[in-house]
């Protein structure tokens, strides 16, 4: 017979039984009167939330990457790691900073506690709002509301660490964030396409603004001329307006009317100019954002162009002969960590044609990470695609290569082109062991 930790129910041979009162200390036979529990009551007891929120290191390791990447900025993460290591970490890239944060997130020590404290401090307002939820359904409703409002980082951390969140809800929230990352990538590509349109609109607004300013200058000059004419007319009249001088009265009335019309026109043009300047400023901001996105896309295009250039050098020439690939001297065995299983056969065929034996480790999906030490010792160099490998596998490969004095090579992607370009770079200049 199994007694629950709360002392409210026991599990007997015939099923769960509800206790009328907590059990007396002593033997199980001394338990008070018991009665069967309904299915609804049992479900409510089993799904009752824990007393405290989950700590970062208590969550599944598969969630740490998305939590660190979504809920903390790179600058915040760099500050936390600087406290842990005692240095500013300027030599580490953003990808390495992210990988180190993910690795520390699973540790129940000072570093893990610093990360947990930083997450709570940054998203305290959202945590307070989610704390009012007492059931999984209430947490899900708050998450849906945050998605519609675009408040993803704080709500993601609050939902995953909430005591009422079930495994089903955690998987659903994780799936939502995963798909949002794809949508953000598509939006960035759309921003690049909008860059040309924004540049055209900005040029049109700048031209319109110049015309408005020229018109205002003309209006200002006309008003000054009319003011001078009015002052001269008043001076000629000696400061007194004769009642019998009907022609002088008519001239002054006409001048005042014209001045009033020009002042109203000046105010209208001034307001129009301010609106045009505001739209131009907004267009400049949008253009700056689009240019940043375009630069990122151009960087990716440069990588692809480099891969294409390498492939073109290896393409058959006019005589139908293929150019031998550029390979590092003394490289006979290469370790490839990560990647997709269906591409490994193609990579191995390419390296075999080049006279290189390819060793493969999937990065810990099915192969044990303990095998990496033996594979690194057998290989002359190691490489891994940064878009398809785990953080733990990358850290292990780097550490083992540094200790063994061997080179390792991060590849842009898991395709054959990135491997060819990486080998060409390694052949052009032998990379020191441990250099990124």
C-alpha positions as CSV (number, residue, x, y, z in Angstrom):
1,X,0.0,0.0,0.0
2,X,1.3,3.4,-1.0
3,X,0.5,6.5,1.1
4,X,0.7,9.9,-0.7
5,X,3.2,12.6,0.6
6,X,0.2,14.8,1.7
7,X,-1.4,12.0,3.6
8,X,-4.7,12.6,1.9
9,X,-5.0,9.4,-0.1
10,X,-3.5,5.9,-0.4
11,X,-3.0,3.5,-3.3
12,X,-4.3,0.0,-2.4
13,X,-4.8,-3.2,-4.4
14,X,-8.2,-2.1,-5.5
15,X,-7.2,1.4,-6.5
16,X,-6.8,4.9,-4.9
17,X,-8.7,5.5,-1.6
18,X,-9.4,8.9,0.0
19,X,-8.6,9.3,3.7
20,X,-11.0,11.0,6.0
21,X,-8.2,12.3,8.1
22,X,-4.4,12.2,8.1
23,X,-3.0,8.7,9.2
24,X,-2.0,8.1,12.7
25,X,1.7,7.4,13.3
26,X,2.3,3.6,13.4
27,X,1.4,0.8,11.2
28,X,-0.5,0.9,7.9
29,X,-3.3,-1.1,9.5
30,X,-3.9,1.9,11.8
31,X,-5.0,4.1,8.9
32,X,-8.4,5.8,9.4
33,X,-11.5,4.9,7.5
34,X,-11.0,5.0,3.7
35,X,-13.4,5.5,0.8
36,X,-12.8,5.2,-3.0
37,X,-11.7,8.4,-4.9
38,X,-13.6,9.5,-8.0
39,X,-11.7,9.8,-11.3
40,X,-12.2,13.6,-11.3
41,X,-10.9,14.0,-7.7
42,X,-7.9,11.7,-8.4
43,X,-7.0,13.7,-11.6
44,X,-7.2,17.0,-9.6
45,X,-4.9,15.6,-6.9
46,X,-2.3,14.2,-9.4
47,X,-2.3,17.4,-11.5
48,X,-2.1,19.8,-8.4
49,X,0.7,22.3,-9.0
50,X,4.0,22.2,-7.1
51,X,4.6,24.8,-4.4
52,X,7.5,26.5,-6.1
53,X,8.5,27.5,-9.6
54,X,11.0,25.3,-11.5
55,X,14.6,26.3,-11.4
56,X,16.5,26.8,-14.6
57,X,18.7,23.7,-14.0
58,X,15.6,21.6,-13.2
59,X,14.1,22.1,-16.6
60,X,14.9,19.7,-19.5
61,X,18.2,20.3,-21.2
62,X,16.4,20.6,-24.5
63,X,14.8,23.8,-23.3
64,X,18.0,25.6,-22.3
65,X,19.0,26.7,-25.8
66,X,15.6,28.4,-26.5
67,X,15.4,30.0,-23.0
68,X,18.9,31.5,-23.2
69,X,18.4,32.7,-26.8
70,X,14.9,34.1,-26.3
71,X,14.7,35.4,-22.8
72,X,18.2,37.0,-22.4
73,X,20.0,39.4,-24.8
74,X,23.6,38.7,-25.8
75,X,24.8,41.7,-23.8
76,X,23.2,40.5,-20.6
77,X,24.5,37.0,-21.2
78,X,28.0,38.3,-21.8
79,X,27.9,40.3,-18.5
80,X,26.8,37.2,-16.6
81,X,29.6,35.1,-18.1
82,X,32.1,37.8,-17.4
83,X,31.2,37.6,-13.7
84,X,31.6,33.8,-13.8
85,X,35.0,33.9,-15.5
86,X,36.2,37.2,-14.2
87,X,37.0,38.7,-17.6
88,X,35.1,40.7,-20.3
89,X,35.2,37.8,-22.9
90,X,35.8,40.2,-25.8
91,X,37.4,37.4,-27.8
92,X,34.3,35.2,-27.8
93,X,31.7,35.5,-30.6
94,X,28.0,35.8,-30.0
95,X,27.6,32.1,-31.0
96,X,30.2,31.0,-28.4
97,X,28.7,33.2,-25.8
98,X,25.3,31.6,-26.4
99,X,26.8,28.1,-26.3
100,X,28.5,28.8,-23.0
101,X,25.3,30.2,-21.5
102,X,23.4,27.1,-22.6
103,X,26.0,24.8,-21.0
104,X,25.9,26.7,-17.7
105,X,22.1,26.7,-17.6
106,X,22.0,23.0,-16.7
107,X,24.4,23.4,-13.7
108,X,23.2,23.7,-10.1
109,X,26.0,26.0,-9.0
110,X,26.8,29.7,-8.8
111,X,26.7,30.2,-12.6
112,X,23.3,28.5,-13.0
113,X,21.9,30.5,-10.1
114,X,23.2,33.8,-11.7
115,X,21.4,32.9,-14.9
116,X,18.2,32.0,-13.1
117,X,18.4,35.3,-11.1
118,X,19.0,37.4,-14.2
119,X,15.9,35.8,-15.9
120,X,13.7,36.4,-12.9
121,X,14.9,40.0,-12.5
122,X,14.4,40.9,-16.2
123,X,10.9,39.4,-16.4
124,X,9.7,40.1,-12.9
125,X,6.5,41.9,-14.0
126,X,5.5,39.0,-16.3
127,X,6.3,36.5,-13.6
128,X,4.0,38.4,-11.2
129,X,1.2,38.3,-13.7
130,X,1.6,34.5,-14.3
131,X,1.8,33.9,-10.6
132,X,-1.9,34.5,-10.3
133,X,-2.6,31.5,-12.5
134,X,-3.4,28.4,-10.5
135,X,-4.1,25.8,-13.2
136,X,-2.5,24.7,-16.4
137,X,-5.4,26.1,-18.4
138,X,-4.9,29.6,-16.8
139,X,-1.2,29.5,-17.7
140,X,-2.1,28.6,-21.3
141,X,-4.5,31.4,-21.5
142,X,-1.9,33.9,-20.3
143,X,0.6,32.5,-22.9
144,X,-1.9,32.9,-25.7
145,X,-2.5,36.5,-24.6
146,X,1.2,37.2,-24.6
147,X,1.6,35.7,-28.1
148,X,-1.0,38.0,-29.5
149,X,0.6,41.0,-27.8
150,X,4.1,40.0,-29.0
151,X,5.5,39.8,-25.4
152,X,7.3,36.5,-26.0
153,X,10.5,36.5,-23.9
154,X,9.0,37.1,-20.4
155,X,5.9,34.9,-21.0
156,X,8.1,32.1,-22.4
157,X,10.2,32.0,-19.2
158,X,7.1,32.4,-16.9
159,X,5.2,29.6,-18.7
160,X,8.1,27.1,-18.6
161,X,9.0,27.7,-15.0
162,X,5.4,27.9,-13.7
163,X,4.5,25.2,-11.1
164,X,1.1,24.5,-12.9
165,X,2.7,23.9,-16.3
166,X,2.3,20.3,-17.5
167,X,4.6,18.5,-19.9
168,X,1.9,18.9,-22.6
169,X,1.8,22.7,-22.1
170,X,5.6,23.0,-22.0
171,X,5.8,21.1,-25.4
172,X,3.2,23.3,-26.9
173,X,4.9,26.6,-25.7
174,X,8.2,25.3,-27.0
175,X,6.7,24.5,-30.4
176,X,5.2,28.0,-30.6
177,X,8.6,29.7,-30.0
178,X,10.3,27.3,-32.4
179,X,7.9,28.3,-35.2
180,X,8.1,32.0,-34.3
181,X,11.9,31.8,-35.0
182,X,11.1,30.6,-38.5
183,X,8.6,33.5,-39.0
184,X,11.2,36.0,-37.8
185,X,13.7,34.7,-40.4
186,X,11.1,35.0,-43.2
187,X,10.3,38.6,-42.0
188,X,14.0,39.5,-42.3
189,X,14.0,38.4,-45.9
190,X,10.9,40.5,-46.5
191,X,12.7,43.5,-45.0
192,X,15.5,43.1,-47.5
193,X,13.0,43.2,-50.4
194,X,11.4,46.3,-48.9
195,X,14.8,48.2,-48.9
196,X,14.6,49.3,-52.5
197,X,11.0,50.6,-52.1
198,X,12.0,52.5,-48.9
199,X,14.9,54.1,-50.6
200,X,12.7,55.3,-53.5
201,X,10.1,56.7,-51.0
202,X,12.8,58.4,-49.0
203,X,14.2,60.1,-52.1
204,X,10.7,61.3,-53.0
205,X,10.0,62.7,-49.5
206,X,13.4,64.5,-49.5
207,X,12.6,66.1,-52.9
208,X,9.2,67.2,-51.6
209,X,10.7,68.6,-48.5
210,X,13.1,70.7,-50.5
211,X,10.3,72.1,-52.6
212,X,8.3,73.0,-49.4
213,X,11.4,74.8,-47.9
214,X,11.9,76.8,-51.1
215,X,8.2,77.8,-51.1
216,X,8.5,78.9,-47.5
217,X,11.5,81.0,-48.2
218,X,9.6,82.7,-51.1
219,X,6.6,83.3,-48.8
220,X,8.9,84.7,-46.1
221,X,10.4,87.2,-48.6
222,X,7.0,88.3,-49.8
223,X,5.8,88.9,-46.3
224,X,8.9,91.0,-45.5
225,X,8.3,93.1,-48.6
226,X,4.6,93.7,-47.6
227,X,5.6,94.6,-44.1
228,X,8.0,97.1,-45.4
229,X,5.4,98.6,-47.8
230,X,2.9,98.8,-44.9
231,X,5.4,100.6,-42.7
232,X,6.2,103.0,-45.5
233,X,2.5,103.8,-46.0
234,X,1.9,104.4,-42.3
235,X,5.0,106.7,-42.2
236,X,3.7,108.7,-45.2
237,X,0.4,109.2,-43.4
238,X,2.3,110.6,-40.4
239,X,1.0,107.9,-38.1
240,X,-2.6,109.2,-38.5
241,X,-5.2,107.7,-40.8
242,X,-7.2,110.7,-42.2
243,X,-10.9,109.9,-42.4
244,X,-11.2,111.7,-45.7
245,X,-8.4,109.7,-47.4
246,X,-10.5,106.9,-48.9
247,X,-7.8,105.7,-51.2
248,X,-5.2,105.4,-48.4
249,X,-7.8,103.4,-46.3
250,X,-8.5,101.0,-49.1
251,X,-4.7,100.5,-49.6
252,X,-4.1,99.8,-46.0
253,X,-7.1,97.4,-45.7
254,X,-5.9,95.5,-48.8
255,X,-2.3,95.2,-47.4
256,X,-3.6,93.9,-44.0
257,X,-5.8,91.4,-45.8
258,X,-2.9,90.2,-47.9
259,X,-0.6,90.0,-44.9
260,X,-3.2,87.9,-43.0
261,X,-3.6,85.6,-46.0
262,X,0.1,85.1,-46.3
263,X,0.5,84.5,-42.6
264,X,-2.2,81.8,-42.8
265,X,-0.4,80.3,-45.8
266,X,2.9,80.4,-44.0
267,X,1.4,78.5,-41.0
268,X,-0.1,75.8,-43.4
269,X,3.3,75.4,-45.2
270,X,5.1,75.2,-41.8
271,X,2.8,72.4,-40.6
272,X,3.2,70.6,-44.0
273,X,7.0,70.9,-43.7
274,X,6.9,69.5,-40.1
275,X,4.9,66.5,-41.3
276,X,7.2,66.0,-44.3
277,X,10.2,66.1,-42.0
278,X,8.6,63.5,-39.6
279,X,7.8,61.2,-42.5
280,X,11.4,61.6,-43.9
281,X,12.8,60.7,-40.4
282,X,10.6,57.6,-40.2
283,X,11.7,56.6,-43.7
284,X,15.4,57.1,-42.7
285,X,14.9,54.8,-39.7
286,X,13.2,52.2,-41.7
287,X,15.9,52.5,-44.4
288,X,18.6,52.0,-41.7
289,X,16.9,48.9,-40.4
290,X,16.5,47.5,-43.9
291,X,20.1,48.3,-44.7
292,X,21.2,46.3,-41.6
293,X,19.1,43.4,-42.7
294,X,20.6,43.7,-46.2
295,X,24.1,43.7,-44.9
296,X,23.3,40.5,-43.0
297,X,21.9,38.9,-46.2
298,X,25.0,40.1,-48.1
299,X,27.2,38.4,-45.6
300,X,25.4,35.1,-46.2
301,X,25.6,35.7,-49.9
302,X,29.3,36.2,-49.6
303,X,29.6,32.8,-48.0
304,X,27.6,31.2,-50.7
305,X,29.7,33.0,-53.4
306,X,32.8,31.5,-51.8
307,X,31.3,28.1,-51.9
308,X,30.3,28.6,-55.6
309,X,33.8,29.8,-56.4
310,X,35.4,26.6,-54.9
311,X,32.9,24.4,-56.8
312,X,33.7,26.3,-60.1
313,X,37.4,25.7,-59.6
314,X,36.7,22.0,-59.3
315,X,34.2,21.8,-62.2
316,X,35.4,20.0,-65.4
317,X,37.5,22.2,-67.7
318,X,37.2,22.4,-71.5
319,X,38.9,19.0,-71.8
320,X,36.3,17.5,-69.5
321,X,38.8,17.0,-66.7
322,X,38.1,18.0,-63.1
323,X,40.5,20.2,-61.1
324,X,41.8,18.5,-58.0
325,X,40.3,20.0,-54.8
326,X,42.6,22.2,-52.6
327,X,43.4,20.1,-49.6
328,X,45.5,20.7,-46.5
329,X,48.9,19.1,-46.5
330,X,49.2,16.1,-44.3
331,X,45.5,15.6,-43.8
332,X,44.6,11.9,-44.2
333,X,41.8,11.5,-41.6
334,X,39.1,14.1,-40.9
335,X,36.5,13.9,-38.1
336,X,33.1,15.4,-38.9
337,X,30.8,16.0,-35.9
338,X,27.1,16.7,-36.3
339,X,25.3,17.2,-39.6
340,X,22.4,15.3,-41.0
341,X,22.7,11.5,-41.3
342,X,21.4,11.4,-44.9
343,X,24.3,13.7,-46.0
344,X,27.1,11.8,-44.4
345,X,27.4,9.3,-47.2
346,X,27.8,12.1,-49.8
347,X,30.5,13.8,-47.7
348,X,32.3,10.5,-47.2
349,X,32.3,9.9,-51.0
350,X,33.8,13.3,-51.6
351,X,36.6,12.8,-49.0
352,X,37.4,9.3,-50.3
353,X,37.9,10.7,-53.8
354,X,40.3,13.2,-52.3
355,X,42.2,10.5,-50.4
356,X,40.9,11.5,-47.0
357,X,39.2,9.1,-44.5
358,X,36.1,10.6,-43.0
359,X,35.2,9.7,-39.4
360,X,31.7,10.8,-38.3
361,X,30.0,11.4,-34.9
362,X,26.4,12.6,-34.8
363,X,27.1,15.0,-31.9
364,X,25.3,12.9,-29.2
365,X,22.0,12.0,-30.8
366,X,22.7,8.3,-30.9
367,X,26.4,8.2,-30.5
368,X,27.8,8.6,-27.0
369,X,29.8,11.8,-26.5
370,X,32.4,9.7,-24.7
371,X,33.4,8.3,-28.2
372,X,34.7,11.8,-29.2
373,X,38.0,11.4,-27.4
374,X,39.0,8.3,-29.3
375,X,37.8,9.8,-32.7
376,X,39.8,13.0,-32.1
377,X,42.9,11.0,-31.3
378,X,42.5,9.1,-34.6
379,X,41.9,12.2,-36.8
380,X,44.3,14.8,-38.1
381,X,41.7,17.6,-37.8
382,X,38.0,18.0,-36.8
383,X,35.2,20.0,-38.3
384,X,31.5,20.7,-37.4
385,X,28.6,22.6,-39.0
386,X,27.5,25.3,-36.7
387,X,23.8,25.1,-37.8
388,X,23.4,21.3,-37.1
389,X,25.4,20.3,-34.0
390,X,24.8,20.5,-30.2
391,X,26.5,23.0,-28.0
392,X,27.9,20.2,-25.7
393,X,29.5,18.4,-28.7
394,X,31.1,21.6,-30.0
395,X,32.6,22.4,-26.5
396,X,33.9,18.8,-26.2
397,X,35.5,18.8,-29.7
398,X,37.2,22.2,-29.0
399,X,38.5,21.1,-25.7
400,X,39.9,17.8,-27.0
401,X,41.5,19.4,-30.1
402,X,43.2,22.0,-27.9
403,X,44.6,19.3,-25.6
404,X,45.8,17.2,-28.6
405,X,47.2,20.2,-30.5
406,X,45.0,19.6,-33.5
407,X,43.0,22.0,-35.7
408,X,39.2,22.2,-35.6
409,X,37.2,24.0,-38.3
410,X,33.6,25.5,-37.8
411,X,31.6,25.2,-41.0
412,X,28.8,27.6,-42.0
413,X,26.3,24.9,-42.8
414,X,26.0,21.1,-43.0
415,X,26.2,21.0,-46.8
416,X,29.0,19.7,-49.0
417,X,29.8,23.2,-50.2
418,X,30.7,24.4,-46.7
419,X,33.0,21.4,-46.2
420,X,34.8,22.1,-49.5
421,X,35.2,25.7,-48.7
422,X,36.5,24.9,-45.2
423,X,39.1,22.4,-46.5
424,X,40.2,25.1,-49.1
425,X,40.7,27.7,-46.3
426,X,42.5,25.1,-44.2
427,X,44.8,24.3,-47.2
428,X,45.5,28.0,-47.9
429,X,46.6,28.8,-44.4
430,X,47.2,26.1,-41.8
431,X,45.0,27.1,-38.8
432,X,46.7,27.0,-35.4
433,X,45.3,24.5,-33.0
434,X,42.4,26.1,-31.0
435,X,41.9,29.1,-33.3
436,X,38.4,30.0,-34.3
